[in-house]
Amino acid sequence: MKVCIVGISGKLGQYMTQHALDRGYEVVGVCREKSVGKLDRFSDRITVYPGATDDREVIRRAVGGCDGVLVVLAPWGMHGYATGTAQAVLDHAPVGARLVFSCGWHISRDGEDRYSRMFRAKVAVLGTAFRLSRLGNLDDQVEATRRIFASDTSWTVVRGSDLEEGESEGLPVWSRHVGDPVLASNRTRRIDFALFMVDALTRDELVHEAPAIVGARTPSALAAAGR
């Protein structure tokens, strides 16, 4: 399998790179030119296309011939960066390629997610801080995923809980909707979020799903499993 990782130089992207290489996949990636050096430990095993992830020409070249595309939807800046990235991938990925996008729990596909007051307040504060500082816009991620959900490509949108570093706890568990008791712990190791993304490339049951995930060894996941 040939896989393109869009946003390959970030923490999540580097974890996805390692998981993909461990499975014997051919890996290409896209990241800003100034971030290419972060990938030095993979330099003899991957191909990098330097450029902005919303640069349509860079994306076109990078995804050519790929069986799967893993995309970090980063809502940076105030000019639709996440939306531009998503649209470029939707437009240029080969027909039939598996497309797997990352975002947070705040994205809802069908409006049936049940969010706590604390979670809603956290998203509101973060969103306001992003806009005021002009660092980013969470509404950009909302628009990006709206376009993905409307697409007839073979997409999956993986919605991550709060992330932490640490050794792998194994493949996260998932639910269609936030508010499911299995997700109550709201914690996933970043390395395992990456594992779920890579694993989704070969899971047909996740096509046209927006799984919300949580760590497999969290209290809520273990309680749901009867452990």
Z-matrix of the N, CA and C atoms (Angstrom, degrees):
N
C 1 1.461
C 2 1.522 1 109.98
N 3 1.317 2 115.87 1 136.39
C 4 1.457 3 121.37 2 174.34
C 5 1.520 4 108.41 3 -104.59
N 6 1.339 5 116.03 4 126.40
C 7 1.456 6 121.71 5 -173.62
C 8 1.521 7 110.11 6 -124.98
N 9 1.333 8 116.24 7 136.24
C 10 1.454 9 121.97 8 172.44
C 11 1.525 10 108.70 9 -105.87
N 12 1.333 11 116.76 10 131.50
C 13 1.458 12 122.00 11 177.57
C 14 1.521 13 107.72 12 -111.18
N 15 1.314 14 115.98 13 112.75
C 16 1.470 15 122.16 14 -177.85
C 17 1.527 16 107.69 15 -93.80
N 18 1.331 17 115.97 16 112.77
C 19 1.460 18 121.57 17 -170.61
C 20 1.519 19 109.76 18 96.27
N 21 1.312 20 116.10 19 39.81
C 22 1.464 21 122.12 20 -169.82
C 23 1.524 22 113.69 21 -72.41
N 24 1.322 23 119.15 22 -21.25
C 25 1.467 24 120.16 23 -172.67
C 26 1.525 25 114.27 24 -85.13
N 27 1.330 26 118.22 25 -14.51
C 28 1.457 27 120.91 26 178.97
C 29 1.515 28 111.79 27 -73.76
N 30 1.338 29 116.33 28 175.27
C 31 1.460 30 120.11 29 -179.01
C 32 1.526 31 111.61 30 -58.82
N 33 1.334 32 116.25 31 -48.10
C 34 1.460 33 119.67 32 179.93
C 35 1.516 34 110.69 33 -63.83
N 36 1.323 35 117.02 34 -42.65
C 37 1.452 36 120.75 35 179.45
C 38 1.516 37 113.14 36 -61.29
N 39 1.324 38 116.91 37 -39.92
C 40 1.471 39 119.85 38 179.18
C 41 1.525 40 111.56 39 -68.50
N 42 1.319 41 116.63 40 -37.51
C 43 1.472 42 118.76 41 175.96
C 44 1.527 43 110.38 42 -65.12
N 45 1.330 44 116.95 43 -42.00
C 46 1.463 45 119.28 44 178.02
C 47 1.523 46 110.84 45 -62.52
N 48 1.319 47 116.46 46 -38.09
C 49 1.462 48 120.60 47 178.02
C 50 1.514 49 111.01 48 -58.70
N 51 1.327 50 116.27 49 -47.51
C 52 1.463 51 119.73 50 -178.93
C 53 1.526 52 111.57 51 -63.95
N 54 1.331 53 117.20 52 -43.25
C 55 1.467 54 120.11 53 178.41
C 56 1.527 55 110.82 54 -61.88
N 57 1.327 56 117.16 55 -42.24
C 58 1.460 57 120.37 56 -178.91
C 59 1.529 58 111.21 57 -66.12
N 60 1.326 59 116.56 58 -43.19
C 61 1.464 60 119.78 59 177.77
C 62 1.521 61 111.18 60 -64.33
N 63 1.328 62 116.93 61 -37.25
C 64 1.467 63 120.39 62 178.43
C 65 1.523 64 111.64 63 -61.50
N 66 1.314 65 116.51 64 -26.88
C 67 1.463 66 121.01 65 179.07
C 68 1.523 67 112.16 66 -90.04
N 69 1.310 68 116.64 67 1.34
C 70 1.454 69 120.46 68 177.91
C 71 1.511 70 114.30 69 83.12
N 72 1.340 71 117.81 70 16.84
C 73 1.453 72 121.05 71 -179.59
C 74 1.534 73 110.87 72 -78.93
N 75 1.311 74 115.94 73 149.64
C 76 1.459 75 121.79 74 168.45
C 77 1.524 76 107.22 75 -79.92
N 78 1.323 77 117.84 76 129.17
C 79 1.461 78 121.43 77 -173.28
C 80 1.521 79 111.28 78 -119.80
N 81 1.338 80 115.15 79 128.23
C 82 1.451 81 122.07 80 167.75
C 83 1.528 82 106.60 81 -121.67
N 84 1.333 83 116.09 82 159.91
C 85 1.447 84 117.62 83 -177.29
C 86 1.509 85 113.18 84 -151.80
N 87 1.341 86 114.69 85 163.99
C 88 1.460 87 122.38 86 177.60
C 89 1.523 88 108.91 87 -125.52
N 90 1.330 89 116.18 88 131.83
C 91 1.461 90 121.28 89 172.90
C 92 1.528 91 108.48 90 -158.04
N 93 1.328 92 116.08 91 165.46
C 94 1.459 93 119.71 92 177.86
C 95 1.523 94 110.30 93 -61.41
N 96 1.314 95 115.78 94 146.95
C 97 1.467 96 120.52 95 -176.00
C 98 1.518 97 111.78 96 -56.62
N 99 1.334 98 118.05 97 -38.54
C 100 1.457 99 120.43 98 -178.10
C 101 1.520 100 113.34 99 -70.20
N 102 1.332 101 117.25 100 -10.58
C 103 1.464 102 120.71 101 -178.88
C 104 1.521 103 113.39 102 -102.45
N 105 1.312 104 117.69 103 -3.02
C 106 1.469 105 121.17 104 -177.15
C 107 1.529 106 111.37 105 -56.73
N 108 1.332 107 117.63 106 -36.49
C 109 1.461 108 121.03 107 -178.56
C 110 1.518 109 114.25 108 -60.35
N 111 1.338 110 117.36 109 -22.11
C 112 1.461 111 120.63 110 178.42
C 113 1.524 112 111.73 111 -66.21
N 114 1.312 113 115.81 112 -14.99
C 115 1.469 114 121.02 113 -175.63
C 116 1.523 115 112.82 114 -103.17
N 117 1.321 116 117.31 115 15.57
C 118 1.467 117 120.87 116 -175.66
C 119 1.522 118 112.93 117 -55.58
N 120 1.324 119 117.69 118 -35.54
C 121 1.477 120 118.60 119 -177.39
C 122 1.524 121 112.47 120 -68.97
N 123 1.337 122 116.42 121 -15.43
C 124 1.466 123 120.23 122 177.59
C 125 1.529 124 112.38 123 -105.93
N 126 1.318 125 117.67 124 2.37
C 127 1.465 126 121.52 125 -164.85
C 128 1.525 127 114.41 126 -56.74
N 129 1.332 128 117.99 127 -31.05
C 130 1.460 129 120.03 128 -178.44
C 131 1.522 130 112.49 129 -89.34
N 132 1.358 131 116.53 130 2.79
C 133 1.464 132 119.28 131 -176.76
C 134 1.526 133 113.74 132 -124.40
N 135 1.326 134 117.93 133 -4.73
C 136 1.459 135 120.49 134 -178.18
C 137 1.528 136 110.10 135 -134.53
N 138 1.331 137 115.45 136 165.07
C 139 1.459 138 122.22 137 173.79
C 140 1.519 139 107.84 138 -117.46
N 141 1.325 140 117.23 139 129.10
C 142 1.461 141 121.54 140 -177.37
C 143 1.520 142 110.36 141 -113.43
N 144 1.327 143 115.55 142 134.76
C 145 1.462 144 122.91 143 173.93
C 146 1.525 145 107.44 144 -107.08
N 147 1.340 146 118.39 145 102.77
C 148 1.463 147 120.69 146 -178.39
C 149 1.526 148 111.21 147 -69.45
N 150 1.321 149 115.22 148 138.18
C 151 1.454 150 119.69 149 177.29
C 152 1.510 151 111.25 150 153.52
N 153 1.315 152 115.93 151 168.61
C 154 1.465 153 120.72 152 176.55
C 155 1.526 154 109.25 153 -68.53
N 156 1.336 155 116.31 154 143.64
C 157 1.465 156 119.15 155 -176.51
C 158 1.524 157 112.41 156 -72.47
N 159 1.333 158 118.29 157 -12.33
C 160 1.461 159 119.71 158 174.83
C 161 1.527 160 112.05 159 -99.32
N 162 1.331 161 116.91 160 10.70
C 163 1.459 162 121.91 161 176.06
C 164 1.531 163 108.00 162 -80.79
N 165 1.316 164 116.83 163 108.93
C 166 1.457 165 121.01 164 -171.92
C 167 1.529 166 112.84 165 -61.30
N 168 1.326 167 117.78 166 -35.60
C 169 1.459 168 120.03 167 -179.36
C 170 1.531 169 110.86 168 -70.48
N 171 1.331 170 116.77 169 -40.24
C 172 1.463 171 120.29 170 176.97
C 173 1.527 172 110.00 171 -62.16
N 174 1.325 173 116.29 172 -45.07
C 175 1.465 174 120.20 173 179.41
C 176 1.525 175 110.46 174 -63.34
N 177 1.309 176 117.53 175 -42.91
C 178 1.466 177 120.58 176 -179.71
C 179 1.514 178 111.41 177 -56.65
N 180 1.328 179 116.36 178 -45.19
C 181 1.463 180 120.01 179 -179.28
C 182 1.524 181 111.35 180 -70.00
N 183 1.308 182 116.46 181 -38.49
C 184 1.465 183 119.87 182 -175.03
C 185 1.519 184 112.79 183 -70.33
N 186 1.330 185 117.87 184 -39.07
C 187 1.465 186 120.04 185 -174.05
C 188 1.519 187 112.75 186 -86.96
N 189 1.312 188 117.64 187 -6.40
C 190 1.459 189 120.55 188 -179.51
C 191 1.524 190 112.30 189 -56.14
N 192 1.314 191 116.91 190 126.59
C 193 1.459 192 121.83 191 177.85
C 194 1.521 193 114.93 192 76.93
N 195 1.327 194 117.85 193 7.39
C 196 1.471 195 120.07 194 -177.49
C 197 1.523 196 111.73 195 -85.91
N 198 1.319 197 115.70 196 143.33
C 199 1.463 198 122.05 197 175.88
C 200 1.524 199 111.18 198 -85.73
N 201 1.337 200 116.34 199 -24.38
C 202 1.450 201 120.97 200 179.51
C 203 1.513 202 111.06 201 -148.22
N 204 1.330 203 115.72 202 151.98
C 205 1.465 204 121.61 203 177.95
C 206 1.530 205 107.97 204 -132.16
N 207 1.316 206 116.03 205 124.45
C 208 1.466 207 123.02 206 177.52
C 209 1.521 208 107.69 207 -105.85
N 210 1.320 209 117.33 208 125.38
C 211 1.463 210 120.99 209 -170.03
C 212 1.524 211 111.13 210 -126.00
N 213 1.328 212 116.58 211 123.77
C 214 1.457 213 121.99 212 171.17
C 215 1.527 214 107.04 213 -88.42
N 216 1.327 215 116.93 214 111.45
C 217 1.464 216 121.13 215 -178.55
C 218 1.524 217 109.36 216 -85.73
N 219 1.311 218 116.64 217 92.08
C 220 1.464 219 121.87 218 -177.28
C 221 1.524 220 109.84 219 -96.36
N 222 1.350 221 118.68 220 118.94
C 223 1.466 222 121.29 221 -177.28
C 224 1.517 223 112.99 222 -85.39
N 225 1.335 224 117.21 223 47.64
C 226 1.462 225 120.44 224 -175.63
C 227 1.520 226 111.06 225 -76.85
N 228 1.311 227 115.78 226 147.76
C 229 1.455 228 121.21 227 175.25
C 230 1.515 229 112.80 228 72.99
N 231 1.314 230 114.56 229 -176.47
C 232 1.467 231 121.13 230 -173.74
C 233 1.529 232 112.06 231 -116.26
N 234 1.306 233 117.21 232 19.32
C 235 1.462 234 119.94 233 -173.23
C 236 1.531 235 112.72 234 -123.76
N 237 1.330 236 117.38 235 31.95
C 238 1.463 237 120.08 236 173.61
C 239 1.510 238 114.90 237 71.21
N 240 1.334 239 116.71 238 39.62
C 241 1.466 240 120.27 239 -176.30
C 242 1.535 241 112.02 240 -62.47
N 243 1.340 242 117.25 241 -47.48
C 244 1.467 243 120.47 242 -179.76
C 245 1.524 244 111.04 243 -64.92
N 246 1.329 245 115.95 244 -42.20
C 247 1.464 246 119.90 245 179.51
C 248 1.524 247 110.93 246 -63.38
N 249 1.328 248 116.29 247 -43.06
C 250 1.458 249 119.81 248 178.31
C 251 1.519 250 112.35 249 -63.01
N 252 1.330 251 116.03 250 -39.74
C 253 1.464 252 120.58 251 177.83
C 254 1.518 253 111.08 252 -63.07
N 255 1.338 254 116.04 253 -49.72
C 256 1.458 255 120.33 254 -179.19
C 257 1.519 256 111.53 255 -60.36
N 258 1.340 257 117.21 256 -44.73
C 259 1.457 258 120.14 257 -177.56
C 260 1.520 259 111.79 258 -65.70
N 261 1.330 260 116.59 259 -38.59
C 262 1.467 261 119.67 260 178.37
C 263 1.527 262 110.99 261 -62.45
N 264 1.327 263 116.58 262 -41.78
C 265 1.469 264 120.34 263 178.94
C 266 1.529 265 110.38 264 -67.48
N 267 1.326 266 117.45 265 -45.13
C 268 1.462 267 120.79 266 178.91
C 269 1.524 268 111.51 267 -59.18
N 270 1.325 269 116.57 268 -38.01
C 271 1.461 270 120.79 269 -176.48
C 272 1.520 271 113.75 270 -78.59
N 273 1.328 272 117.56 271 -31.69
C 274 1.468 273 119.71 272 -169.36
C 275 1.530 274 115.24 273 -112.18
N 276 1.320 275 118.63 274 -12.02
C 277 1.473 276 119.25 275 178.51
C 278 1.530 277 109.52 276 -64.91
N 279 1.319 278 117.50 277 143.67
C 280 1.463 279 119.87 278 179.16
C 281 1.527 280 111.89 279 -57.48
N 282 1.313 281 116.17 280 147.62
C 283 1.462 282 121.46 281 177.58
C 284 1.533 283 109.09 282 -57.59
N 285 1.320 284 116.66 283 130.09
C 286 1.458 285 121.15 284 178.52
C 287 1.514 286 114.90 285 89.53
N 288 1.333 287 117.47 286 -7.54
C 289 1.466 288 119.68 287 179.29
C 290 1.534 289 110.07 288 -66.82
N 291 1.323 290 116.06 289 145.79
C 292 1.462 291 121.21 290 175.36
C 293 1.518 292 108.60 291 -83.03
N 294 1.314 293 116.22 292 125.75
C 295 1.460 294 122.52 293 -178.14
C 296 1.525 295 108.72 294 -114.12
N 297 1.326 296 116.97 295 122.17
C 298 1.467 297 121.82 296 -177.79
C 299 1.526 298 108.09 297 -124.45
N 300 1.334 299 115.97 298 120.24
C 301 1.462 300 122.53 299 -175.95
C 302 1.530 301 109.71 300 -112.62
N 303 1.339 302 116.26 301 148.86
C 304 1.467 303 120.74 302 177.10
C 305 1.515 304 110.40 303 -109.53
N 306 1.332 305 116.13 304 144.78
C 307 1.460 306 122.16 305 172.74
C 308 1.522 307 107.77 306 -159.83
N 309 1.324 308 117.25 307 -170.16
C 310 1.455 309 121.42 308 -179.43
C 311 1.517 310 112.63 309 -102.70
N 312 1.332 311 115.53 310 175.72
C 313 1.463 312 121.56 311 179.87
C 314 1.527 313 112.67 312 -62.07
N 315 1.338 314 118.13 313 -22.42
C 316 1.468 315 120.15 314 -174.51
C 317 1.520 316 112.68 315 -66.27
N 318 1.325 317 117.32 316 -16.88
C 319 1.461 318 121.05 317 176.12
C 320 1.527 319 108.95 318 -78.44
N 321 1.333 320 116.46 319 131.67
C 322 1.468 321 121.07 320 178.43
C 323 1.515 322 108.97 321 -126.42
N 324 1.315 323 116.20 322 127.59
C 325 1.461 324 119.92 323 -178.76
C 326 1.527 325 111.71 324 -77.80
N 327 1.335 326 116.59 325 -42.32
C 328 1.467 327 119.88 326 -171.38
C 329 1.523 328 114.08 327 -121.99
N 330 1.347 329 117.16 328 4.45
C 331 1.458 330 120.08 329 178.85
C 332 1.517 331 114.54 330 77.06
N 333 1.323 332 117.95 331 7.04
C 334 1.460 333 121.08 332 -177.43
C 335 1.528 334 113.23 333 -98.02
N 336 1.328 335 118.38 334 4.44
C 337 1.459 336 121.21 335 175.49
C 338 1.525 337 109.09 336 -71.64
N 339 1.331 338 116.37 337 144.51
C 340 1.458 339 122.02 338 -178.92
C 341 1.528 340 108.65 339 -115.05
N 342 1.316 341 115.50 340 108.46
C 343 1.453 342 121.49 341 -175.67
C 344 1.527 343 110.66 342 -101.37
N 345 1.329 344 115.57 343 141.40
C 346 1.456 345 120.33 344 175.77
C 347 1.524 346 109.83 345 -72.58
N 348 1.345 347 116.26 346 160.86
C 349 1.458 348 120.03 347 176.04
C 350 1.522 349 110.70 348 -59.66
N 351 1.332 350 116.58 349 -39.38
C 352 1.458 351 120.48 350 -179.40
C 353 1.523 352 110.59 351 -62.34
N 354 1.332 353 116.17 352 -42.35
C 355 1.456 354 119.37 353 -179.52
C 356 1.524 355 110.54 354 -65.77
N 357 1.337 356 116.82 355 -44.91
C 358 1.463 357 120.04 356 179.60
C 359 1.527 358 111.08 357 -60.31
N 360 1.346 359 115.65 358 -41.27
C 361 1.468 360 119.74 359 -179.87
C 362 1.521 361 110.86 360 -65.08
N 363 1.335 362 116.04 361 -40.43
C 364 1.460 363 120.49 362 179.83
C 365 1.521 364 111.23 363 -62.56
N 366 1.326 365 116.51 364 -43.94
C 367 1.465 366 120.53 365 179.60
C 368 1.520 367 110.59 366 -65.45
N 369 1.340 368 116.60 367 -40.00
C 370 1.467 369 120.19 368 179.92
C 371 1.522 370 111.46 369 -63.91
N 372 1.332 371 116.56 370 -44.15
C 373 1.462 372 120.51 371 -179.88
C 374 1.525 373 110.54 372 -65.51
N 375 1.335 374 116.03 373 -45.55
C 376 1.460 375 119.73 374 -179.96
C 377 1.522 376 111.04 375 -63.08
N 378 1.332 377 116.24 376 -43.36
C 379 1.450 378 119.70 377 -179.73
C 380 1.517 379 112.75 378 -62.57
N 381 1.331 380 115.71 379 -41.11
C 382 1.461 381 119.73 380 178.66
C 383 1.518 382 111.22 381 -66.10
N 384 1.345 383 116.40 382 -43.62
C 385 1.463 384 120.48 383 179.76
C 386 1.525 385 110.96 384 -61.91
N 387 1.327 386 116.62 385 -41.01
C 388 1.463 387 120.71 386 178.08
C 389 1.521 388 110.84 387 -60.07
N 390 1.341 389 115.85 388 -48.39
C 391 1.468 390 119.36 389 -176.37
C 392 1.526 391 111.76 390 -66.00
N 393 1.327 392 116.33 391 -44.03
C 394 1.457 393 119.26 392 -177.30
C 395 1.528 394 112.12 393 -64.95
N 396 1.335 395 115.63 394 -35.96
C 397 1.464 396 120.07 395 179.24
C 398 1.524 397 111.97 396 -83.55
N 399 1.351 398 114.60 397 -10.44
C 400 1.459 399 121.99 398 -177.35
C 401 1.530 400 112.46 399 62.46
N 402 1.321 401 115.95 400 24.15
C 403 1.461 402 120.61 401 175.62
C 404 1.524 403 111.78 402 -77.61
N 405 1.323 404 115.89 403 -29.83
C 406 1.449 405 118.74 404 -177.48
C 407 1.512 406 111.44 405 -177.82
N 408 1.334 407 115.34 406 178.01
C 409 1.454 408 121.64 407 -176.23
C 410 1.527 409 108.63 408 -144.08
N 411 1.318 410 117.09 409 111.74
C 412 1.461 411 120.18 410 -179.40
C 413 1.518 412 112.18 411 -63.25
N 414 1.338 413 117.41 412 -26.81
C 415 1.465 414 120.01 413 177.32
C 416 1.529 415 111.27 414 -64.32
N 417 1.311 416 116.69 415 -24.31
C 418 1.465 417 121.23 416 175.96
C 419 1.527 418 109.69 417 -63.35
N 420 1.312 419 117.09 418 -41.69
C 421 1.466 420 120.75 419 178.00
C 422 1.529 421 110.77 420 -66.85
N 423 1.337 422 116.78 421 -36.45
C 424 1.460 423 120.89 422 176.38
C 425 1.528 424 110.54 423 -60.47
N 426 1.330 425 117.14 424 -46.26
C 427 1.458 426 120.95 425 179.58
C 428 1.523 427 111.25 426 -66.40
N 429 1.332 428 116.53 427 -40.03
C 430 1.460 429 120.03 428 178.81
C 431 1.527 430 111.14 429 -59.11
N 432 1.325 431 116.44 430 -46.54
C 433 1.469 432 119.27 431 -178.33
C 434 1.528 433 111.28 432 -72.76
N 435 1.337 434 118.35 433 -29.69
C 436 1.467 435 119.59 434 175.01
C 437 1.523 436 110.10 435 -58.78
N 438 1.323 437 116.40 436 -42.39
C 439 1.461 438 120.32 437 179.39
C 440 1.527 439 111.29 438 -67.66
N 441 1.321 440 116.27 439 -37.61
C 442 1.473 441 119.62 440 177.77
C 443 1.517 442 110.38 441 -63.88
N 444 1.341 443 116.70 442 -47.53
C 445 1.466 444 120.74 443 -178.65
C 446 1.526 445 111.93 444 -60.70
N 447 1.327 446 116.96 445 -29.79
C 448 1.463 447 121.09 446 -179.68
C 449 1.525 448 113.04 447 -83.96
N 450 1.319 449 116.86 448 -7.32
C 451 1.456 450 121.86 449 -175.56
C 452 1.526 451 111.24 450 -81.75
N 453 1.335 452 115.29 451 150.22
C 454 1.465 453 119.91 452 176.20
C 455 1.530 454 112.01 453 -96.61
N 456 1.346 455 116.55 454 14.34
C 457 1.463 456 120.47 455 174.96
C 458 1.534 457 109.51 456 -75.77
N 459 1.316 458 116.75 457 172.02
C 460 1.471 459 121.51 458 -179.91
C 461 1.529 460 109.95 459 -87.83
N 462 1.324 461 116.37 460 75.22
C 463 1.459 462 121.88 461 -172.66
C 464 1.517 463 112.67 462 -99.43
N 465 1.329 464 114.35 463 157.04
C 466 1.465 465 124.30 464 166.53
C 467 1.521 466 106.40 465 -138.95
N 468 1.324 467 117.81 466 136.90
C 469 1.455 468 122.36 467 175.08
C 470 1.531 469 107.64 468 -114.48
N 471 1.324 470 116.46 469 110.76
C 472 1.469 471 121.58 470 -178.02
C 473 1.526 472 108.75 471 -91.22
N 474 1.331 473 116.58 472 120.37
C 475 1.461 474 122.09 473 -176.53
C 476 1.530 475 108.94 474 -102.92
N 477 1.313 476 115.39 475 113.21
C 478 1.457 477 120.73 476 -173.98
C 479 1.515 478 113.20 477 -90.70
N 480 1.321 479 116.68 478 145.69
C 481 1.460 480 123.06 479 172.13
C 482 1.525 481 108.66 480 -79.26
N 483 1.338 482 117.33 481 -169.83
C 484 1.465 483 119.94 482 173.93
C 485 1.522 484 108.87 483 -59.11
N 486 1.327 485 116.36 484 136.73
C 487 1.457 486 121.06 485 -174.67
C 488 1.519 487 111.61 486 -105.13
N 489 1.323 488 115.94 487 148.41
C 490 1.454 489 122.57 488 176.54
C 491 1.515 490 108.81 489 -141.47
N 492 1.321 491 115.59 490 158.66
C 493 1.458 492 120.50 491 175.09
C 494 1.530 493 109.62 492 -86.03
N 495 1.324 494 115.68 493 165.34
C 496 1.455 495 120.86 494 179.13
C 497 1.509 496 110.82 495 142.38
N 498 1.316 497 116.34 496 171.18
C 499 1.453 498 121.28 497 179.34
C 500 1.522 499 110.41 498 -66.99
N 501 1.318 500 115.50 499 154.90
C 502 1.459 501 121.01 500 -177.94
C 503 1.524 502 112.13 501 -61.21
N 504 1.335 503 114.85 502 139.25
C 505 1.458 504 122.05 503 172.51
C 506 1.533 505 110.81 504 -105.69
N 507 1.335 506 116.48 505 6.75
C 508 1.452 507 120.32 506 -178.93
C 509 1.520 508 112.23 507 98.89
N 510 1.312 509 115.99 508 -179.89
C 511 1.461 510 121.74 509 -176.72
C 512 1.529 511 110.56 510 -64.13
N 513 1.334 512 118.16 511 124.74
C 514 1.469 513 120.61 512 179.15
C 515 1.523 514 112.35 513 -60.51
N 516 1.331 515 115.24 514 159.82
C 517 1.457 516 121.51 515 172.80
C 518 1.528 517 107.69 516 -96.21
N 519 1.335 518 116.56 517 163.38
C 520 1.456 519 118.61 518 -174.44
C 521 1.516 520 112.00 519 -143.65
N 522 1.313 521 114.00 520 162.18
C 523 1.461 522 122.10 521 174.60
C 524 1.526 523 108.40 522 -141.46
N 525 1.325 524 116.33 523 157.28
C 526 1.464 525 119.60 524 177.49
C 527 1.523 526 111.95 525 -71.73
N 528 1.322 527 117.02 526 -23.39
C 529 1.459 528 118.33 527 -173.70
C 530 1.524 529 112.43 528 -137.23
N 531 1.335 530 115.24 529 134.87
C 532 1.456 531 121.09 530 169.48
C 533 1.528 532 107.14 531 -64.45
N 534 1.310 533 116.03 532 138.82
C 535 1.458 534 121.82 533 -173.53
C 536 1.511 535 111.24 534 112.76
N 537 1.320 536 117.61 535 -18.47
C 538 1.465 537 122.23 536 172.96
C 539 1.527 538 107.64 537 -63.96
N 540 1.352 539 118.41 538 131.02
C 541 1.464 540 120.90 539 -178.54
C 542 1.522 541 114.60 540 -54.01
N 543 1.341 542 117.84 541 -26.41
C 544 1.464 543 119.76 542 -179.23
C 545 1.526 544 111.08 543 -62.85
N 546 1.327 545 117.24 544 -23.32
C 547 1.463 546 121.88 545 -176.50
C 548 1.523 547 113.41 546 -94.78
N 549 1.316 548 117.58 547 1.28
C 550 1.465 549 121.15 548 -169.12
C 551 1.529 550 113.98 549 -57.79
N 552 1.309 551 118.86 550 -28.87
C 553 1.470 552 121.04 551 -177.48
C 554 1.530 553 112.39 552 -69.44
N 555 1.332 554 117.18 553 -22.87
C 556 1.467 555 121.97 554 174.71
C 557 1.529 556 112.39 555 49.98
N 558 1.327 557 116.30 556 50.40
C 559 1.466 558 119.91 557 -179.63
C 560 1.524 559 109.41 558 -152.29
N 561 1.326 560 115.90 559 133.19
C 562 1.459 561 122.07 560 176.45
C 563 1.516 562 108.78 561 -142.82
N 564 1.309 563 116.93 562 138.32
C 565 1.462 564 120.13 563 172.64
C 566 1.525 565 108.56 564 -68.58
N 567 1.329 566 116.17 565 136.69
C 568 1.468 567 120.06 566 -178.04
C 569 1.533 568 110.73 567 -59.78
N 570 1.313 569 117.20 568 -36.97
C 571 1.458 570 120.49 569 179.52
C 572 1.526 571 110.88 570 -62.80
N 573 1.344 572 116.13 571 -29.94
C 574 1.461 573 120.25 572 -179.78
C 575 1.525 574 112.52 573 -84.34
N 576 1.330 575 116.80 574 -30.28
C 577 1.470 576 119.68 575 170.11
C 578 1.526 577 108.32 576 -57.75
N 579 1.327 578 116.68 577 -46.02
C 580 1.463 579 121.41 578 178.14
C 581 1.522 580 111.12 579 -61.66
N 582 1.324 581 117.07 580 -39.73
C 583 1.464 582 121.45 581 178.65
C 584 1.523 583 110.66 582 -61.38
N 585 1.332 584 116.89 583 -42.83
C 586 1.466 585 120.59 584 179.34
C 587 1.522 586 110.56 585 -63.53
N 588 1.324 587 116.27 586 -41.08
C 589 1.465 588 120.27 587 178.63
C 590 1.532 589 111.15 588 -58.90
N 591 1.316 590 116.52 589 -49.05
C 592 1.467 591 120.64 590 -178.64
C 593 1.523 592 110.49 591 -67.05
N 594 1.322 593 116.86 592 -41.12
C 595 1.462 594 120.97 593 179.68
C 596 1.525 595 111.60 594 -62.56
N 597 1.341 596 116.57 595 -33.62
C 598 1.464 597 120.88 596 -178.42
C 599 1.526 598 112.71 597 -62.98
N 600 1.319 599 117.00 598 -21.86
C 601 1.464 600 120.41 599 179.80
C 602 1.525 601 112.30 600 -58.50
N 603 1.308 602 117.41 601 -28.08
C 604 1.467 603 121.10 602 -175.12
C 605 1.525 604 112.56 603 -117.20
N 606 1.323 605 117.92 604 16.08
C 607 1.468 606 121.34 605 -180.00
C 608 1.526 607 110.04 606 -110.28
N 609 1.319 608 115.29 607 101.09
C 610 1.459 609 120.57 608 -176.65
C 611 1.520 610 112.08 609 -62.32
N 612 1.337 611 117.67 610 -28.96
C 613 1.459 612 119.81 611 -178.35
C 614 1.522 613 113.06 612 -68.64
N 615 1.338 614 116.68 613 -11.84
C 616 1.456 615 120.24 614 179.38
C 617 1.528 616 113.32 615 -97.31
N 618 1.330 617 117.30 616 -0.32
C 619 1.466 618 119.88 617 176.22
C 620 1.524 619 108.82 618 -65.77
N 621 1.329 620 116.48 619 129.66
C 622 1.464 621 124.24 620 -178.06
C 623 1.526 622 112.03 621 61.84
N 624 1.325 623 115.28 622 35.02
C 625 1.462 624 122.11 623 173.05
C 626 1.526 625 108.76 624 -119.89
N 627 1.342 626 115.32 625 155.75
C 628 1.466 627 121.28 626 175.19
C 629 1.520 628 108.02 627 -124.61
N 630 1.345 629 116.98 628 70.85
C 631 1.461 630 120.68 629 -175.09
C 632 1.524 631 112.71 630 -65.02
N 633 1.334 632 116.17 631 131.53
C 634 1.461 633 122.08 632 170.14
C 635 1.519 634 106.44 633 -94.75
N 636 1.334 635 117.29 634 128.41
C 637 1.464 636 120.15 635 -170.06
C 638 1.523 637 112.04 636 -115.08
N 639 1.341 638 113.92 637 160.04
C 640 1.463 639 122.13 638 175.01
C 641 1.519 640 107.50 639 -148.68
N 642 1.323 641 116.60 640 154.13
C 643 1.456 642 121.00 641 -177.35
C 644 1.518 643 113.31 642 -59.55
N 645 1.329 644 115.86 643 140.07
C 646 1.469 645 121.45 644 -176.00
C 647 1.516 646 113.59 645 -65.99
N 648 1.339 647 117.67 646 -22.82
C 649 1.463 648 121.14 647 -177.82
C 650 1.522 649 112.63 648 -106.93
N 651 1.322 650 117.43 649 13.89
C 652 1.452 651 120.14 650 176.82
C 653 1.523 652 109.39 651 -75.95
N 654 1.324 653 118.76 652 157.11
C 655 1.474 654 121.11 653 -179.13
C 656 1.534 655 113.44 654 -55.28
N 657 1.335 656 117.47 655 -41.92
C 658 1.461 657 118.47 656 -177.47
C 659 1.523 658 111.78 657 -68.38
N 660 1.334 659 117.74 658 -37.02
C 661 1.462 660 120.83 659 178.26
C 662 1.523 661 110.68 660 -68.17
N 663 1.327 662 116.75 661 -41.37
C 664 1.467 663 120.10 662 179.59
C 665 1.526 664 110.98 663 -67.80
N 666 1.340 665 117.20 664 -37.43
C 667 1.464 666 120.59 665 178.43
C 668 1.516 667 110.66 666 -64.83
N 669 1.326 668 117.13 667 -40.73
C 670 1.464 669 121.30 668 179.61
C 671 1.520 670 111.52 669 -65.41
N 672 1.330 671 115.14 670 -30.17
C 673 1.471 672 119.98 671 179.61
C 674 1.532 673 111.64 672 -86.05
N 675 1.333 674 117.34 673 -0.96
C 676 1.454 675 121.52 674 178.39
C 677 1.492 676 114.23 675 76.74
N 678 1.345 677 117.12 676 26.89
C 679 1.459 678 119.80 677 -178.70
C 680 1.523 679 111.17 678 -102.46
